[in-house]
Amino acid sequence: MNFTQWDIVRARINEHDRDEHPAVVLSPPEVCAAAGADKINVLYCTKLKPAESISAHRIYLNAADGLEFKTTTNCLFIHTIAKTRSSAAIGRVSSDRQQQIARRLREIFRLG
């Protein structure tokens, strides 16, 4: 798989998931590129339903990030998945949204 940090990939977060969903890659580029590293860290994304409000732990993503639908990424949980459970990049998180996600992760996990 060819992807790097902040790419949006399609992934099955849980093995029993029927469909793939977008996921934001958090692992650094050296982990993504390492042949010996068989797992990556991702944030799970879901399609935003009409008139649905966005909770404080989610960040909005859309066509500016390469997605077809209005989507939110959940910053409450960082998932570790096998690289083989993800596809090639389908988009890339814009620099403004990268900063929003990083800020939200620092707030939620009290990282400083």
N, C-alpha and C positions, 0 to 999 in steps of 0.2 A: 504494500500500500504506500502510495506517495501522498503524504500530508504532513502538516506541521502545526505548531501552536497557532491557535485562533482560526484554523480551518473549520468549516462546518462539514461534517460527514454524515452519512446515513448509517445508523447502527441499531443493533438489537441490544438494548441495555440488559434485558433479562432473556435468558435462553429460550423461554417459552413464548416470547413475543412473536406474534404472527407477522407483524409488519415492522419494517425499519422506520425509525424516526430520526429527525435531525439531532445532532449532538455537536457541541462546541469542544474542540480539542484543547485541553489545558496543559498537557505534557509539553515540556520544552523541546525545541528542535532536535537536540542531541538524543533524546529518548525516542522521539518519533523515527529518527533515521537509524538508530542502533539495531543491527540484525539480532542481537542477543536480547533485546527488550521486546518481549512478546505482548506486553500490555500497555495501555495508555489510560490517562485520566480524562474524563469528559464531563460536560454538563448536559443534561437531558433537556430536549426542547419539545414543546407541544404547540400545535396549531391553536391560535387564538379564535375562540368562538365569537360570533357576532354579539355585540353589546356586552361582552365579558370584560370585567375590570381586571387590571393587572395588580396582583398583590405585591407587597413591598420586596419580597425575596426574588422576584422575577424581573428580567430585563427584556424589553421589546426588541425583536429582530424583524426585518422585512426584506424587500427587494434590494435595498442598499447593501445588504449582507449576502445577496445571491439566492435568497429564498423566494419561492413562488407564492407563499402564503404569509399572512401576518402570523408571527410566531413569538413565543416567549421562551426564554431559557431559565431554568430553575437553578438558582444559586444556593439553595439550601443543602443540596447533596452533590458531592463529587463522586462520580462512579468510576470504577476501574473495570475496563473491559479488555478482552483479548483483541489484538489488532485485527485478527481474522474475522471478528464480528462487526467490522466496519468497512464501508466502501470508500472509494476515492473521494476527494473533496468535492462538494457540490456548491460551496460558497466560502466566503471568508468574512469574519466579523469586522466591521468597519472600525477604524481607529477610535472614533468617539465612543462606540459601544464597547470596545475593548477596555477603555478607561472606566466606563460605567460598571462593567462586570467586575473588573479588578477592585474598584472601590467598594462594590456591594459585598464581594467575598471578604475583604478586609473588615467591613462592618459586621457581617454575620459571624465570622470566625474570630473576631477581635484580634486581628493580626497586626494592629498598630496604626 
